[in-house]
Amino acid sequence: MSRRPLYALAAAGSLAVLAASTGAAGAAPAAAYQVYEAPPSTMAYDDSVEPTIAANWKTGRAMVISNTTPYVVSFNNAGRTSTWAPAPGITTQYTTLDPIIWGDSENGRVIVSQLAGATSLMDISDDGGESWQPAQGGGPSGVDHQTVGGGPYAATNKPLVTSYPKAVWYCAQDIATAFCSISTDGGRTYGPSHPIYTVVNAGPLAGCGGLHGHVNVRQDGTAMVPNKGCLEAPGTTLTDDVTKVGVALNSDNNTGPWTVEQVPDSTTRGRMDPYIEADRANTMYLAYVDGTDKMKVAVKKKGGSWAKSVDVGKLAGVKSSAFPLVIGGSPGRAAIAYLGSKTGPEKTLDAQNTKFEGTWQLYISTTLDSGRTWSTQQVTKDERYPVQVGCIRKTSNTCEHRNLYDFNGITVDKLGRVMVMAADGCTPNRGCVDGVRYDRQVAAGGAGDDTNVGFVVRQECGPSLFAEQQKKLDAACRIYRR
């Protein structure tokens, strides 16, 4: 079990919560968040690289995965505790790459994916991780950065025969392009893969390269795959100076070509994966790290155009950011989670440089009005042992400390509570021995420790992402505050 204090600076090694709104007038009020750290002796504690999370609305629990072992996480509101029970499936028998978990929260299905060459190993559970069945695996598509998502079928070219109420999507990148395939039987088998963009700037697939982000699906059935580096103009080459953040879209169940939209005012260093989600009104929220390491969010309502990008971390003093996540809810409601540092870049010295002196905490920004106003909170608050100390390595550069890898995970439960799964790179005697960060341990002749301890942040009080669930969330909050 794991227990963390609320509204106080925690003892050394723990992650406490700071509940203070920094939003503009009229923004969402402050929420209360609880941090639940993975227990020692679990894989989620020892090696939580690229963690992802799925909420199960039927059981009230969540399932997370890090490395190769899924865990079922149960929460005790009254005791502010959690239990982590392993739920190993067939894919855990193999050492693979890029563990991914996706859950159909409403129907209770969970899919675990482990990348295996140009395809993947997949397991499906319909009973909360008690038992698993092997699936075909997505692809064949790409060799890296696979992602699984799902949602309603699009009205255009909807399959005549389906055996599952939602479409399940599998996407992966193949060095210079990327492919997606769709399943009509809940992820057991997949149709043919189709390219979603290419680095050749010609036609509707023009303009993106490198790694893409996670696939998510709007309520109208449009599949969305974000990309940090899309070509700005015909004839240009793929460099940081001429790329914008974009999103590949498909609204016909993968039967026709994909299109690529760019955020007009975006700039990017081409490092961190962007993240896109939509609310129930099909308004899209695209979060990305811009060319100056700020956490930006661009919003587009269905049928409209992209609004000016907003720096959601500014009012909280965030000057450098990493690993954006987005989750949508009722019309106009969404939350952005990310790592932030109050130390900003100086000329060529930025968050991916070994000389970067910043510390990192987890932040969550919330909107209730389609992005017109945002409320930003610093969720973790331990100054001696923050989430990360020093640089965060994402691409090949001078930072030697690549302990947090590429991304974290986000979901929402039935009451509209935001939940984030992330990795902690600085705990007592792991990652930060006696408060000394990894690279300085190595410089002093020590071995260092590339630690990544998994933890879940769950919203316990405050505005629900589902307006109709607000009274139930308030009732759960009263139990939590006792």
C-alpha positions as CSV (number, residue, x, y, z in Angstrom):
1,M,0.0,0.0,0.0
2,S,1.0,3.6,-0.5
3,R,-0.1,6.7,1.3
4,R,0.8,10.3,0.7
5,P,-0.2,13.4,2.7
6,L,-2.4,16.2,1.3
7,Y,-1.9,20.0,1.3
8,A,1.5,19.8,3.0
9,L,5.2,19.6,2.1
10,A,5.9,15.9,2.3
11,A,8.7,14.2,4.2
12,A,11.8,13.5,2.1
13,G,11.1,11.1,-0.7
14,S,7.4,11.5,-0.9
15,L,5.3,13.4,-3.4
16,A,2.9,15.8,-1.8
17,V,0.1,18.0,-3.2
18,L,-0.1,21.7,-3.6
19,A,-3.7,22.8,-4.2
20,A,-3.6,26.3,-5.4
21,S,-5.3,27.6,-8.5
22,T,-3.3,29.8,-10.9
23,G,-6.0,30.3,-13.5
24,A,-7.5,33.4,-14.9
25,A,-10.7,34.9,-13.5
26,G,-13.6,32.5,-14.2
27,A,-11.3,29.5,-14.6
28,A,-11.9,26.2,-12.9
29,P,-11.5,26.2,-9.1
30,A,-8.6,24.3,-7.5
31,A,-8.9,20.5,-7.4
32,A,-7.4,18.2,-4.8
33,Y,-5.1,15.5,-6.1
34,Q,-3.6,12.5,-4.2
35,V,-0.3,10.8,-5.1
36,Y,-0.2,7.0,-5.0
37,E,3.3,5.6,-5.4
38,A,3.9,2.0,-6.6
39,P,4.9,-0.2,-3.7
40,P,8.5,-1.5,-3.4
41,S,9.1,-5.0,-4.8
42,T,6.8,-4.3,-7.8
43,M,8.0,-3.8,-11.4
44,A,6.1,-0.6,-11.4
45,Y,8.4,0.7,-8.6
46,D,11.6,-0.7,-10.0
47,D,11.2,0.1,-13.7
48,S,8.4,2.3,-14.7
49,V,9.5,3.6,-18.1
50,E,6.8,5.0,-20.4
51,P,3.9,4.1,-18.1
52,T,0.3,4.1,-19.3
53,I,-3.0,3.8,-17.5
54,A,-6.6,2.8,-18.2
55,A,-9.7,3.4,-16.0
56,N,-12.3,0.6,-15.7
57,W,-15.7,2.2,-15.0
58,K,-17.3,-1.1,-14.2
59,T,-14.9,-2.1,-11.4
60,G,-13.9,1.4,-10.2
61,R,-10.2,0.4,-10.5
62,A,-7.4,1.4,-12.9
63,M,-4.9,-0.8,-14.7
64,V,-1.4,0.4,-15.4
65,I,1.6,-1.0,-17.2
66,S,5.3,-0.3,-17.0
67,N,7.9,-2.5,-18.6
68,T,6.1,-5.9,-19.1
69,T,3.8,-6.3,-16.1
70,P,0.3,-4.8,-15.8
71,Y,-1.0,-3.9,-12.4
72,V,-4.6,-3.4,-11.1
73,V,-4.7,-0.4,-8.9
74,S,-7.5,0.0,-6.3
75,F,-8.1,3.1,-4.3
76,N,-9.5,3.6,-0.8
77,N,-11.0,7.1,-0.5
78,A,-11.4,7.0,3.3
79,G,-7.9,5.8,3.9
80,R,-6.2,7.6,1.0
81,T,-4.4,4.4,0.2
82,S,-4.0,2.2,-2.9
83,T,-3.2,-1.4,-3.6
84,W,-1.3,-2.7,-6.6
85,A,-2.0,-6.3,-7.7
86,P,-0.1,-7.8,-10.6
87,A,-2.2,-9.0,-13.6
88,P,0.3,-10.7,-15.9
89,G,-0.9,-11.7,-19.3
90,I,0.7,-13.6,-22.1
91,T,2.8,-10.8,-23.4
92,T,4.7,-10.6,-20.1
93,Q,6.4,-13.8,-21.0
94,Y,8.6,-11.8,-23.4
95,T,11.1,-9.0,-23.2
96,T,9.8,-6.5,-25.8
97,L,9.6,-2.8,-26.4
98,D,7.2,0.0,-25.7
99,P,4.5,-1.4,-23.3
100,I,1.1,0.1,-24.0
101,I,-2.2,-0.3,-22.2
102,W,-5.5,0.9,-23.5
103,G,-8.9,0.5,-21.9
104,D,-12.5,0.8,-23.1
105,S,-13.6,2.3,-19.8
106,E,-17.3,1.9,-20.5
107,N,-17.3,-1.7,-21.6
108,G,-14.4,-2.9,-19.3
109,R,-12.1,-4.3,-22.0
110,V,-8.4,-3.8,-21.6
111,I,-5.8,-4.3,-24.3
112,V,-2.0,-4.7,-23.6
113,S,0.4,-4.2,-26.4
114,Q,4.1,-5.0,-26.6
115,L,6.0,-4.0,-29.7
116,A,7.6,-6.8,-31.6
117,G,9.1,-5.8,-34.9
118,A,6.6,-4.5,-37.5
119,T,3.7,-5.9,-35.5
120,S,3.0,-6.4,-31.8
121,L,2.1,-8.9,-29.2
122,M,-1.4,-8.3,-27.7
123,D,-3.5,-9.6,-24.9
124,I,-7.2,-8.8,-24.1
125,S,-8.9,-8.9,-20.7
126,D,-12.7,-8.4,-20.2
127,D,-12.6,-9.2,-16.4
128,G,-10.3,-6.6,-15.0
129,G,-7.1,-8.5,-15.6
130,E,-8.2,-11.8,-14.0
131,S,-7.7,-13.6,-17.3
132,W,-6.3,-12.8,-20.7
133,Q,-6.7,-14.0,-24.3
134,P,-4.1,-13.5,-27.0
135,A,-5.0,-11.2,-29.9
136,Q,-3.7,-11.0,-33.5
137,G,-1.7,-7.9,-32.7
138,G,-1.8,-4.7,-34.7
139,G,-0.1,-4.2,-38.0
140,P,1.9,-5.1,-39.8
141,S,2.7,-1.4,-39.8
142,G,5.9,0.1,-38.3
143,V,8.8,-0.9,-36.1
144,D,8.6,1.7,-33.3
145,H,6.3,3.8,-31.1
146,Q,3.2,1.8,-31.4
147,T,-0.1,3.1,-30.0
148,V,-3.6,1.7,-29.3
149,G,-6.8,3.7,-29.0
150,G,-10.4,3.5,-29.7
151,G,-13.8,5.1,-29.8
152,P,-17.1,5.3,-31.9
153,Y,-17.1,4.3,-35.5
154,A,-17.3,7.2,-38.0
155,A,-20.6,7.5,-39.9
156,T,-18.9,7.5,-43.3
157,N,-18.1,4.0,-44.6
158,K,-19.0,2.4,-41.3
159,P,-18.4,-1.4,-41.5
160,L,-21.5,-3.4,-42.3
161,V,-20.6,-6.1,-39.8
162,T,-19.0,-5.3,-36.4
163,S,-18.8,-7.6,-33.3
164,Y,-17.7,-4.9,-30.8
165,P,-19.4,-1.5,-30.1
166,K,-16.3,0.6,-30.6
167,A,-13.6,0.7,-33.2
168,V,-10.1,-0.1,-32.0
169,W,-7.1,1.5,-33.7
170,Y,-3.4,0.4,-33.9
171,C,-0.8,2.8,-35.3
172,A,3.0,2.7,-35.5
173,Q,5.8,4.6,-37.3
174,D,8.1,3.1,-39.8
175,I,11.2,5.4,-39.8
176,A,10.0,7.8,-42.5
177,T,6.2,7.3,-42.4
178,A,3.5,5.8,-40.2
179,F,0.6,3.4,-40.6
180,C,-2.7,2.7,-38.9
181,S,-5.1,-0.2,-38.9
182,I,-8.6,-0.6,-37.5
183,S,-10.3,-3.5,-35.7
184,T,-14.0,-4.2,-35.8
185,D,-14.0,-7.0,-33.2
186,G,-12.6,-5.1,-30.2
187,G,-8.9,-5.5,-31.0
188,R,-8.8,-9.3,-31.7
189,T,-8.0,-8.9,-35.4
190,Y,-7.1,-5.9,-37.6
191,G,-7.8,-4.8,-41.1
192,P,-5.1,-3.6,-43.6
193,S,-2.7,-0.9,-42.6
194,H,-2.8,2.5,-44.4
195,P,-0.2,5.3,-44.4
196,I,-1.3,8.4,-42.4
197,Y,1.5,10.7,-43.6
198,T,4.8,10.7,-45.4
199,V,7.9,12.9,-45.4
200,V,7.4,13.5,-49.2
201,N,5.5,16.8,-49.5
202,A,2.9,15.9,-52.1
203,G,-0.8,15.2,-51.8
204,P,-3.0,14.8,-48.7
205,L,-0.3,12.8,-46.9
206,A,2.3,15.5,-47.1
207,G,4.4,16.7,-44.4
208,C,5.3,14.8,-41.2
209,G,8.2,12.6,-40.1
210,G,9.8,10.9,-37.2
211,L,7.9,9.7,-34.2
212,H,4.2,10.4,-33.8
213,G,2.1,10.6,-30.6
214,H,-0.8,8.4,-29.3
215,V,-3.9,7.7,-31.4
216,N,-7.2,8.9,-29.9
217,V,-10.7,9.0,-31.3
218,R,-13.3,11.8,-31.3
219,Q,-17.0,11.2,-30.5
220,D,-17.8,11.5,-34.2
221,G,-15.4,8.6,-35.0
222,T,-12.5,10.7,-36.3
223,A,-9.1,9.1,-35.5
224,M,-6.4,11.6,-34.4
225,V,-2.6,11.0,-34.4
226,P,-0.4,14.0,-33.5
227,N,3.1,14.7,-34.8
228,K,5.7,17.1,-33.5
229,G,7.3,17.9,-36.9
230,C,5.2,18.5,-39.9
231,L,6.5,20.4,-43.0
232,E,5.4,24.1,-43.1
233,A,5.7,24.6,-46.9
234,P,6.2,22.7,-50.1
235,G,9.8,22.0,-51.0
236,T,11.1,22.5,-47.5
237,T,13.2,19.9,-45.6
238,L,12.4,18.4,-42.3
239,T,14.3,20.5,-39.8
240,D,13.2,22.1,-36.5
241,D,13.2,25.6,-38.2
242,V,10.5,24.8,-40.7
243,T,8.2,22.3,-38.9
244,K,5.0,22.8,-37.0
245,V,2.9,20.6,-34.8
246,G,0.3,18.7,-36.7
247,V,-2.3,16.1,-36.5
248,A,-3.2,13.3,-38.9
249,L,-7.0,12.8,-39.2
250,N,-9.3,10.1,-40.6
251,S,-13.1,10.3,-40.6
252,D,-14.1,7.2,-42.7
253,N,-12.9,4.2,-40.6
254,N,-9.6,4.0,-42.4
255,T,-11.1,3.3,-45.8
256,G,-9.9,6.5,-47.4
257,P,-6.8,8.8,-47.3
258,W,-5.8,10.6,-44.2
259,T,-5.3,14.4,-44.0
260,V,-2.8,16.4,-42.0
261,E,-3.7,19.6,-40.3
262,Q,-1.1,22.0,-38.8
263,V,-1.4,24.4,-35.9
264,P,-0.6,27.7,-37.7
265,D,1.1,29.5,-34.8
266,S,3.1,26.5,-33.5
267,T,6.8,26.1,-33.3
268,T,8.6,23.1,-32.1
269,R,12.1,21.8,-31.3
270,G,11.0,18.5,-32.7
271,R,11.6,16.7,-29.4
272,M,8.6,15.9,-27.2
273,D,5.6,14.0,-28.6
274,P,2.5,16.2,-28.7
275,Y,-0.8,14.8,-27.4
276,I,-4.3,15.3,-28.7
277,E,-7.8,14.5,-27.3
278,A,-11.3,15.8,-27.8
279,D,-14.3,16.5,-25.5
280,R,-17.8,15.2,-26.2
281,A,-18.5,18.1,-28.5
282,N,-15.6,17.0,-30.7
283,T,-13.5,20.0,-29.7
284,M,-9.9,19.0,-30.1
285,Y,-7.2,20.0,-27.6
286,L,-3.6,19.6,-28.9
287,A,-0.9,20.0,-26.2
288,Y,2.7,20.4,-27.3
289,V,6.2,21.6,-26.1
290,D,7.0,24.7,-28.3
291,G,10.3,25.9,-29.6
292,T,11.1,27.6,-26.4
293,D,10.1,24.6,-24.2
294,K,6.8,26.2,-23.1
295,M,3.7,24.0,-22.6
296,K,1.3,25.2,-25.3
297,V,-2.3,24.1,-26.0
298,A,-4.1,24.7,-29.3
299,V,-7.9,24.3,-29.4
300,K,-10.1,23.7,-32.4
301,K,-13.9,23.3,-32.4
302,K,-15.5,21.0,-34.9
303,G,-16.0,23.0,-38.1
304,G,-13.8,25.8,-36.9
305,S,-10.2,26.7,-37.1
306,W,-7.3,26.4,-34.7
307,A,-7.4,29.1,-32.0
308,K,-4.2,30.8,-30.9
309,S,-2.0,28.6,-28.8
310,V,-2.0,29.3,-25.1
311,D,0.9,28.9,-22.6
312,V,-1.0,27.0,-19.9
313,G,2.0,26.9,-17.5
314,K,2.8,30.6,-17.5
315,L,0.7,31.6,-14.6
316,A,2.3,28.9,-12.5
317,G,5.8,30.0,-13.4
318,V,6.5,27.0,-15.7
319,K,9.3,27.9,-18.1
320,S,10.3,24.5,-19.4
321,S,8.0,21.5,-20.0
322,A,7.9,17.9,-21.0
323,F,5.6,14.9,-21.7
324,P,2.2,16.6,-22.4
325,L,-1.0,14.6,-21.9
326,V,-4.6,15.5,-22.6
327,I,-8.0,14.0,-21.5
328,G,-11.4,15.3,-22.6
329,G,-14.8,15.2,-20.9
330,S,-18.1,17.0,-21.2
331,P,-18.4,19.7,-23.9
332,G,-15.8,22.4,-23.0
333,R,-14.1,20.3,-20.3
334,A,-10.5,19.0,-20.7
335,A,-7.3,18.6,-18.6
336,I,-3.6,18.8,-19.6
337,A,-0.9,17.1,-17.5
338,Y,2.8,17.6,-18.0
339,L,6.1,17.9,-16.2
340,G,7.2,21.5,-15.7
341,S,10.3,23.4,-14.5
342,K,10.5,27.0,-13.3
343,T,14.0,27.1,-14.8
344,G,13.9,28.2,-18.4
345,P,16.2,27.8,-21.4
346,E,19.1,30.3,-21.9
347,K,20.4,30.5,-25.4
348,T,21.6,27.0,-26.3
349,L,21.2,25.8,-22.7
350,D,17.9,24.1,-22.4
351,A,16.1,21.3,-20.6
352,Q,18.0,18.6,-22.6
353,N,21.4,19.9,-21.8
354,T,23.5,18.3,-19.1
355,K,24.2,21.7,-17.6
356,F,20.5,22.4,-17.1
357,E,19.9,23.2,-13.4
358,G,16.1,23.0,-13.2
359,T,14.0,20.7,-11.1
360,W,10.7,19.2,-12.3
361,Q,7.2,18.7,-10.9
362,L,3.9,17.4,-12.2
363,Y,1.4,20.1,-13.2
364,I,-2.3,19.8,-14.3
365,S,-4.1,22.5,-16.2
366,T,-7.9,22.4,-16.5
367,T,-10.5,24.2,-18.6
368,L,-14.3,24.2,-18.3
369,D,-14.9,26.6,-21.2
370,S,-13.3,25.1,-24.2
371,G,-9.9,26.6,-23.5
372,R,-10.9,30.2,-23.1
373,T,-9.5,30.1,-19.5
374,W,-7.3,27.6,-17.7
375,S,-6.6,26.7,-14.1
376,T,-3.1,25.4,-13.5
377,Q,-2.0,23.5,-10.4
378,Q,1.4,22.1,-9.3
379,V,0.4,18.6,-8.2
380,T,3.7,17.3,-6.7
381,K,5.6,19.4,-4.2
382,D,8.8,18.0,-2.7
383,E,11.6,20.3,-3.3
384,R,14.4,18.0,-2.2
385,Y,13.2,15.0,-4.1
386,P,11.1,16.3,-7.1
387,V,10.0,14.2,-10.0
388,Q,13.3,15.0,-11.8
389,V,16.5,16.9,-11.2
390,G,18.5,18.3,-14.0
391,C,18.0,17.6,-17.7
392,I,15.4,15.4,-19.4
393,R,16.7,13.6,-22.4
394,K,14.4,12.9,-25.3
395,T,16.6,12.9,-28.3
396,S,20.3,12.4,-28.9
397,N,22.0,15.4,-27.3
398,T,24.2,16.3,-24.4
399,C,21.9,15.1,-21.6
400,E,23.2,11.6,-20.5
401,H,20.2,11.0,-18.2
402,R,17.5,9.3,-20.1
403,N,15.6,7.7,-17.3
404,L,12.1,9.0,-18.1
405,Y,12.1,8.0,-21.8
406,D,9.2,9.2,-24.0
407,F,5.8,9.7,-22.4
408,N,3.5,9.2,-19.4
409,G,-0.2,8.2,-19.4
410,I,-3.6,9.8,-18.6
411,T,-7.2,8.6,-18.2
412,V,-10.5,9.6,-16.5
413,D,-12.8,7.5,-14.3
414,K,-16.6,7.3,-14.2
415,L,-16.9,10.3,-11.8
416,G,-14.8,12.5,-14.1
417,R,-11.7,12.3,-12.0
418,V,-8.4,12.8,-13.8
419,M,-5.8,10.1,-13.3
420,V,-2.2,10.3,-14.5
421,M,0.5,7.6,-14.5
422,A,4.0,9.0,-14.4
423,A,7.6,8.0,-13.5
424,D,9.5,9.6,-10.6
425,G,13.2,10.0,-11.4
426,C,14.3,11.4,-8.0
427,T,13.7,9.4,-4.8
428,P,15.8,8.9,-1.7
429,N,18.9,6.8,-2.7
430,R,17.4,6.2,-6.1
431,G,18.1,8.7,-8.9
432,C,19.0,11.3,-6.2
433,V,21.3,9.8,-3.7
434,D,21.2,12.1,-0.6
435,G,19.7,14.7,-2.9
436,V,22.6,14.6,-5.4
437,R,21.4,14.2,-9.0
438,Y,22.4,11.4,-11.3
439,D,24.9,13.1,-13.6
440,R,26.8,14.6,-10.6
441,Q,27.0,11.2,-9.0
442,V,28.7,9.9,-12.1
443,A,31.0,12.9,-12.4
444,A,32.1,12.2,-8.8
445,G,33.0,8.6,-9.7
446,G,29.8,7.0,-8.6
447,A,27.6,4.6,-10.5
448,G,24.5,6.8,-10.5
449,D,21.0,5.3,-10.7
450,D,18.7,5.8,-13.7
451,T,15.6,5.3,-11.6
452,N,12.0,5.6,-12.7
453,V,9.5,4.9,-9.8
454,G,5.9,4.7,-11.0
455,F,3.2,6.7,-9.3
456,V,-0.5,7.5,-10.0
457,V,-2.0,10.9,-9.4
458,R,-5.8,10.8,-8.9
459,Q,-8.1,13.8,-8.6
460,E,-10.1,13.5,-5.4
461,C,-12.1,16.7,-5.3
462,G,-12.9,19.7,-7.5
463,P,-14.5,20.1,-10.9
464,S,-15.5,16.8,-12.6
465,L,-14.6,16.4,-16.3
466,F,-18.2,15.1,-16.6
467,A,-20.7,17.8,-15.6
468,E,-23.4,15.2,-14.9
469,Q,-21.2,13.5,-12.3
470,Q,-20.3,16.6,-10.2
471,K,-22.7,15.7,-7.3
472,K,-21.3,12.2,-7.0
473,L,-17.7,13.5,-7.1
474,D,-18.5,16.0,-4.4
475,A,-19.9,13.2,-2.3
476,A,-16.7,11.1,-2.8
477,C,-14.7,14.2,-1.9
478,R,-16.5,14.5,1.5
479,I,-15.5,11.0,2.3
480,Y,-11.9,11.7,1.2
481,R,-11.7,14.8,3.4
482,R,-12.8,13.1,6.6
